[in-house]
Amino acid sequence: MMPAAMTPSATSDDVKRANARYHDLAAATYDAKWGIVYDARAERQTVGKLRRALGGSGQGFKHALEVGAGTGYFTLNLLRAGVIEEAVATDISSGMLDEMQSSAAELGLEVETVCAQASDLPFPDGSFDLVFGHAVLHHLPDLRAAFDELARVLRPGGMLAFCGEPSHHGDRLAAVPKRAALLAAPAWRRLLRAPPRRHGAVDGRGHRGCASEEDSLERIVDVHAFRPGDLARHARRVGLTDVLVSGEDLAASWFGWANRTLESTAAPDELPRLWYQFAYRGYLTLQRLDRVMLEPRLPAAVFYNLLLSARKPA
């Protein structure tokens, strides 16, 4: 989704309330919507993403805090992989944290969950060896206060790592496959013999007509798209060093957004299993192409997602 700037009438508290309400509504179906699983492949994906953010570091972490943890995709997979030993997870949505605890219980994992805002973390100074998050910074209306808190709770010598943040240019480039997919959607549905989704058409930005409360809130909870220098400046302002900003997902993001836009126009229960297998395997193939061919050669700004890492001076 194209992040939108806060409107003049929307306060920071308005955006926080919208985020809490949206993610509470989305919690029960969030894992299914985004294909979140806990298996060996998911572990490799999350560990690889964290290590890329950290510039290739393979170290483990004793005490870790995930901010904006959602239903637990990153924390639970990193616990399973042994990259983090003890985890605390915060989120503004209690519904998301309830889902995370349910998944943790099924997986036999222990994690402490705390409903809290990133700009007001209820932990002592220097509590964590690793403070991290996935696709969360772009939801935060007060990034200055949030980075103050992230640096405060990080111990001297500890690492900060954030992945999956939408880039300014990459987000705009993603509009191209979305628009193309909308034009192709009628022919695509005929080919797959899939009926259209009943609750409304999708517009040029991926929004559906006759929107539910969740659909309406989804349009306003993303408030930032970043240039690499934006993230670097936030980290340096709070005294962090060894700041690294890199990019990931270009070909894979185009493929993924096109497919998700196509799927949003069709009745999901009527799409054949072969389609989902094609979409998933194709995404993984193009992700490998991004890793090997594109990410080492192209500037971070052109990719859909940005990764940030930094260290607190010892």
Secondary structure in CASP SS format (residue, H / E / C, confidence):
PFRMAT SS
TARGET T0000
AUTHOR 0000-0000-0000
METHOD secondary structure of the structure
MODEL  1
M C 1.00
M C 1.00
P C 1.00
A C 1.00
A C 1.00
M C 1.00
T C 1.00
P C 1.00
S C 1.00
A C 1.00
T C 1.00
S H 1.00
D H 1.00
D H 1.00
V H 1.00
K H 1.00
R H 1.00
A H 1.00
N H 1.00
A H 1.00
R H 1.00
Y H 1.00
H H 1.00
D H 1.00
L H 1.00
A H 1.00
A H 1.00
A H 1.00
T H 1.00
Y H 1.00
D H 1.00
A H 1.00
K H 1.00
W H 1.00
G C 1.00
I C 1.00
V C 1.00
Y C 1.00
D C 1.00
A H 1.00
R H 1.00
A H 1.00
E H 1.00
R H 1.00
Q H 1.00
T H 1.00
V H 1.00
G H 1.00
K H 1.00
L H 1.00
R H 1.00
R H 1.00
A H 1.00
L C 1.00
G C 1.00
G C 1.00
S C 1.00
G C 1.00
Q C 1.00
G C 1.00
F E 1.00
K E 1.00
H E 1.00
A E 1.00
L E 1.00
E E 1.00
V E 1.00
G C 1.00
A C 1.00
G C 1.00
T C 1.00
G C 1.00
Y H 1.00
F H 1.00
T H 1.00
L H 1.00
N H 1.00
L H 1.00
L H 1.00
R H 1.00
A H 1.00
G C 1.00
V C 1.00
I E 1.00
E E 1.00
E E 1.00
A E 1.00
V E 1.00
A E 1.00
T E 1.00
D E 1.00
I C 1.00
S C 1.00
S H 1.00
G H 1.00
M H 1.00
L H 1.00
D H 1.00
E H 1.00
M H 1.00
Q H 1.00
S H 1.00
S H 1.00
A H 1.00
A H 1.00
E H 1.00
L H 1.00
G C 1.00
L C 1.00
E C 1.00
V C 1.00
E E 1.00
T E 1.00
V E 1.00
C E 1.00
A C 1.00
Q E 1.00
A C 1.00
S C 1.00
D E 1.00
L C 1.00
P C 1.00
F C 1.00
P C 1.00
D C 1.00
G C 1.00
S C 1.00
F E 1.00
D E 1.00
L E 1.00
V E 1.00
F E 1.00
G E 1.00
H E 1.00
A C 1.00
V C 1.00
L H 1.00
H H 1.00
H H 1.00
L C 1.00
P C 1.00
D C 1.00
L H 1.00
R H 1.00
A H 1.00
A H 1.00
F H 1.00
D H 1.00
E H 1.00
L H 1.00
A H 1.00
R H 1.00
V H 1.00
L E 1.00
R E 1.00
P E 1.00
G E 1.00
G E 1.00
M E 1.00
L E 1.00
A E 1.00
F E 1.00
C E 1.00
G E 1.00
E E 1.00
P E 1.00
S E 1.00
H H 1.00
H H 1.00
G H 1.00
D H 1.00
R H 1.00
L H 1.00
A C 1.00
A H 1.00
V H 1.00
P H 1.00
K H 1.00
R H 1.00
A H 1.00
A H 1.00
L H 1.00
L H 1.00
A H 1.00
A H 1.00
P H 1.00
A H 1.00
W H 1.00
R H 1.00
R H 1.00
L H 1.00
L H 1.00
R C 1.00
A C 1.00
P C 1.00
P E 1.00
R C 1.00
R C 1.00
H C 1.00
G C 1.00
A C 1.00
V E 1.00
D C 1.00
G C 1.00
R C 1.00
G C 1.00
H C 1.00
R E 1.00
G C 1.00
C C 1.00
A C 1.00
S C 1.00
E H 1.00
E H 1.00
D H 1.00
S H 1.00
L H 1.00
E H 1.00
R C 1.00
I C 1.00
V C 1.00
D C 1.00
V C 1.00
H C 1.00
A C 1.00
F E 1.00
R C 1.00
P H 1.00
G H 1.00
D H 1.00
L H 1.00
A H 1.00
R H 1.00
H H 1.00
A H 1.00
R H 1.00
R H 1.00
V C 1.00
G C 1.00
L C 1.00
T E 1.00
D E 1.00
V E 1.00
L E 1.00
V E 1.00
S E 1.00
G E 1.00
E E 1.00
D C 1.00
L C 1.00
A H 1.00
A H 1.00
S H 1.00
W H 1.00
F H 1.00
G H 1.00
W H 1.00
A H 1.00
N H 1.00
R H 1.00
T H 1.00
L H 1.00
E H 1.00
S H 1.00
T C 1.00
A E 1.00
A C 1.00
P H 1.00
D H 1.00
E H 1.00
L C 1.00
P C 1.00
R H 1.00
L H 1.00
W H 1.00
Y H 1.00
Q H 1.00
F H 1.00
A H 1.00
Y H 1.00
R H 1.00
G H 1.00
Y H 1.00
L H 1.00
T H 1.00
L H 1.00
Q H 1.00
R H 1.00
L H 1.00
D H 1.00
R H 1.00
V H 1.00
M H 1.00
L H 1.00
E C 1.00
P C 1.00
R C 1.00
L C 1.00
P C 1.00
A H 1.00
A H 1.00
V H 1.00
F C 1.00
Y C 1.00
N E 1.00
L E 1.00
L E 1.00
L E 1.00
S E 1.00
A E 1.00
R E 1.00
K C 1.00
P C 1.00
A C 1.00
END
